[in-house]
């Protein structure tokens, strides 16, 4: 049947509008002229994905291609800082672009399958095509969820190295032993990730535990803060202490604070606001172990924040590490001021160390670790304390992502 001039005019208007939305015949658009008028059928991958998200992904892909071209230019390659920044931006977009490209491919395959289904007259072939369509639709649904996750706002600190502070809480000497267990757990976890750990300051107990230990975690690739930020809070242990002769189970705690390291450009510290002191490094029980004054104590006078480092034999290295701790604490202070009062934010992160304020319980008699934030238990306590934290951290990260998706959807 030949179309009337009016129908041809309407068709041309529709096609122009659809092209402005980046929808073309080659991508599965079907337009039919019937006795009742026009019948439009858009490809499934456009009906599943909102046009707003589609436009955003188009811009991301365009930026990714632009970055690829820029990185290949000689003048960029000769500028190490610029090359690093562009490469990092491109790496952050790579997964999103890969998902988007697969999404479009599956959309075209789905449109072709739907066309075959309409023309199929054999029952067996029809069933096979329907199965293929179901698989393609499910894959698109999965990819759409991956899209949403990849487009969630990213914590600006996720790529940073961290300073971890572990302090013994309630429980006396047993709490100091538990603090040492946590330090060992995070050290093993960092080692498995290829990160480097270095003690900045520590105060050991008489029986080999830590009253306090402060250490930094540095590494390439995945930022340490993106993983270790879930460890902030009060950790509770239930076990028979080595100091307990009667075999009675004790409950002790340790607090963990995780601070993103601040770069010098992020904070402008006035030298006049800093008081620097030097003293002899101390060993277990507070005894001095060095005759040379290599240990460094830095006090930020306006805030009274103190940072100490005595782990290195070099005074210069101790001073650098102490300044890194001071910057991290000042950055944390500034960030907490922007959201809530300092006292309330500190209670949220580490509480007071009381047994009731726990985020996680380590129950030795039951070989169980329970994370109370997600109400989930893991029955491989020894493995987790040996640094195999991935399963726990992934569960916490997934919960955070679900909450963010629910916020966006509401």
N, C-alpha and C positions, 0 to 999 in steps of 0.2 A: 504494500500500500504506500502510495506516495504522500509525503507530508504536505500539508497546506502551507502557504507563505506565513501564516500566523504561527503555526506550530514550529516552523523553522526559526522564526524570530524568537519565540519563547525558549527554544532549545539553545540558541546562541547566547541568550542572556544567562541561562542557567549555567552553561559551560564557563562563561566568563567569571561568574560568581564563584563557582567551584574551584576554578584555577587560582583565584585569589586566596582560597583556603588550602592551596596545594593539593587538590584532589583532581586527578585526571583519569581518563579512560584506562590508561596503562596500569593504573593502580587499582583497578577493579570496579570503577564506577559503571553502573548499568542504567541506561535510560531507554524506556520503551514507550512508543506511542500506541495507545489503544483507543478503542471507540469511546471509552469513558474519560480519556485524557492522558496525561503523562504519568508514568510509573517510574519513580526514582528509587534506586537501591544503592546505598553507599556501602563500601567495603566495611567488614566487621571491625577492622583495626582502627577505623575512625570513630565508630560508634562507641567502642570501649574506652578509647582515650579521649579525654576532653581536648577541644581545640586549643585551649589556653596552655595545657601541658605540652601539646604537640608543638605549638609555636616556641615555647621555651626550649624544648629539646632541639628544635631546628637551629636556634641561636647558639646553643651549646655546641652542636656539631660544627657550625660555621666557625666558632671561636677555636675549636680543637684543630680544624684544618688550617686556620690562620696561624696558630702557634707552631704547627708542624713546619709551615713555610718559613716562619721567622727563625726557628732554631737552625734551619739549614743555611741561613745567610752567614757569610764569612764575618761580617762586622759584629754579629751577635756571638758567634763562636769564639771570638777573640776577647769578649767581655765576660769574664768568669761569673761575676755576680748576676749580670743580666741573664746569662745562659742558665744559671741555677734557678732563678726565679721563674723563667718561662718553662723550663723543664718540669719544675714542681707543679706549676699550674696545669700543664698538659697531662701530667700523670694523674692529677686529681680528676680530670675529665674523661680519662681513657675508659674506665669501666662504664660510665654513663653512656658514652657514645657507642660502645660495643653492644650494650643492651638495646639501645635505640635502633641500631642497624639490624640486629636480629629481629626486633619487633616488626620493623617494616617488611623484612623478608617473609616472616610468618604471615603478615597481613596479605601479601600478594599470593602466597601459597593457599591461604584460606579462601580468597576470592576465586582463584582458579578451581579449587575443590567444590565450591558452591555452584560454579557454572557447570562443572561436570555432573553434579548431582541433579541439576535441573534437566539435563539432556539424557540422563541414564534411564534405561527402561528395564534393565536386568536386575532382579532382586539381589543376587549375590554381589554384583558390582555396587549397587546402591548401598548395601550394608558396609562394604569396605570403605566407600567414600565417607559415609557417616562416621565411621570409627576414626578416620583420618581427620575429619573436621573437629571431632571432639578433642582429639589430641592437640590439634593446633590451637583451639580455643583455650584449652587448659594451659598450654605453654604461654599464650598471650596474657592470661590472667596472672601467671607466675611472674612474667616479665614486667607487668604493670606494677606489681607489688615491689619488685626490685627497683623500678623507676622511682616510686614514691620514697623508698628508703634512701636511695642515692641522692634525692633532692631535699632531704630533710636538712634543716639548718645545722651546720657543723659547729661543734665547740671550738672556738678560736684557739684554745690551748691544747687541743688534741695532738698536734704535731710536736709539742715541746718535750724536752727532757724534764725530769722531775727531781725534787728533793723530798725524801720520805723521812718522816720523824716518827719513831716508835718509842712510846714511853710506858713503863710498867704502871698499872693502875692499882685496883684493889687486890689484895692477896699477898703482900709482902714479898719474900724471896721467891715464892712460886710464880708471882706475876713477872718478876725479872727474868726467870727462866723461860716463861711463855713469850716474853718480848724477844728473847734470843731465838726462839723457835720461829717466830714470825719473820725476823730478819733473815734467817737461813732460808725460809720459804721464798721470800721475795728475791733473794740473791740467786737461788736456783732457777726461779722463773725467768729472771732477767738473763741468766746465762743461756737458757734454752732459746730465748728470743734473739740472742746475739748482742745483747746490750751489755754495757760495762757498768759495774758498780764500784763506788769508792766511798769509804767511810769519811765523813767530815768531822764528826765529834761523837764521843761515846762516854758513858759513865757505867763501868761494870760493877756488878755486885760481888760480894765475897765468894759466892758459890758458882761464878762463871756466867751469870745471866747479865742482862742489861737493864739498868734503871732507866737509861735513855740511850738511844742510838740514832744518829742523824746521818744519812748517806744520800749520795746522788746517783741517779740512774741515767745513763746517756747511751744513745744508739742511733744508727742510721735507719732510714725507712719509717716503719710504723712508729709513731710517737709513743713514748712510754706513758705519758699522761692519759692517752686515749684508753689504755687498759687499766692502769693502776688507780685511776680516779675512783673506781668502784670499791676500793679497799678502805676508803676513809670512814672512820668511825670507831666504835668500841667493839673489840673482839673478846669473846668470853671463852674460857677453857674450863672443862670439868674433868678432873683426873685425880689420881692419887699422887701427891707430890713425893719427890725423893726424900724430902725432909719429914714425911709423915710415917711414923713407926707403926701406928695402929691400922694402917690400910684404909683410912677414911678418905672418901672423895672430897676434894676441895673445889671451890669455884673461884677463879681469879680472872682478872681482865688486863688488857693492854690497849692503849689508844694508838690509832694510826692516823697521821695527817699526811696528805699528799699535795705538795705545792708545785705548780708549774714553774720552771726556771724562767727568770726574767732576763731579757737581754738588756745591755747597757742603754740602748736607744729607747727602751720602753720607760725607763725611769731616770730622772735627772736628780742625782743625789749630790747635794751641796757638800763639799769637803769640810766646810765649817760646822756642819751638822753631825759630823762623825767623830767619835772618840775612839782611838785605837790603843789597846794595851797589849803588852807581851809578857808571857810568863812561862814557867817550866811545864812541860807536858806531864800529866799524871797517869798513873797506872791503876790497877784494881785497888779499891779501898782508898783512893785519893792520893796514893804515894807518888812523889815526883820521880820520873824515870829518866829525865834528860837533864844534863848540867847546863845545856845551852837553852836560852829563852826562845824557843821556836814556836810555841803556842801563841795564838792570836785571839783576842777578844775585841769585837767591834760593837760599839753602842751607838745607835741612832738617837741622838739627843731629843729631837722633837717628839718621837713616839716611844722612847725608852726600850725599843726593840734591841735585843742583844743577840749576836751571832758569834759562835766560838768554833775554832778549828784547831786541833792539836794532833791530828793523825799523821801529818807529813813531817819529815825530818827537816824540811826547808821552811824557814819563816815566810819566804815569799809565796810558796805554794799554799801554805796555811792561810795567808792573808787573802789570796785569790779565792780560795774556797769559802772563807768566812764572808767575803763580799758577795759571793753568789748566793749564799744563804740569806744574807740581809736583803738583797734585791728581791729574792723570791718571797720573803715574808712581807716586804713592803708592797709588792705587787698584789699579794693575796689580801693584804689590808685594804688596799685601794679598791679592789674588785668587790670585796665584801661591803664596803661603804656604799657602793653604787646600788646594791640590792637591799640589804637589811642592816640593822645595827650590828656592830662587831660582836657583842656578847651573844646575841641570838644566833648569828652565823657560826660562831665557834661551837655552840652547843649542838647545832645541827651536824657539824663535821665530826667532832670527837667527844662531845658530851663532857661529863665530869669524870668519866672512868668508873662510874658506879656499875654494879653487876646488872642492874635492870636496863641500862641504856645500851643494849647490845645490838649490833647489826648481824653478827654471826656467832654461832656457838660451835666449839670444837669439843665433842663428847668422846673421850677416849674409851670408856668401858663399852660403848655401843659402836665404836669405829665409825662415828657419824659426824658429819659437818652439816649444820643447818643454817642457811642464809635466811634471816627473818624478813628481809625486804621483799622476797619473792616466795616465802613460805615453801622452800624447796630443800630437801635433804640429799646428801651425797654420802654413800657408804664406802668410801675409799680414803679415809682420813690420812693414813700414812702417805699415800701417793700425793695428795694435795699438799701436805706439809713438806713434801719433797720437791715442791715447785710445779706440780701439774695442776695449774690453776685455770687452764683454758676453758674447761667445761663450766666452771662457776662464773667466770667473767663473761662468757658468751651468753649465759642465761640472763645475767643482769643487763647486758647490753640489749638483748632482745626485748626485755620488758620495757626498757627505756624507749626503744623504737616504737613499740606498740602504743605506748602512752602518747608519744609525739604524733603518731598517725591518727590516733583518736582525737587529739586536740585539733589537728588540721581538718579532720572530717566533720567535727561538731560545729 
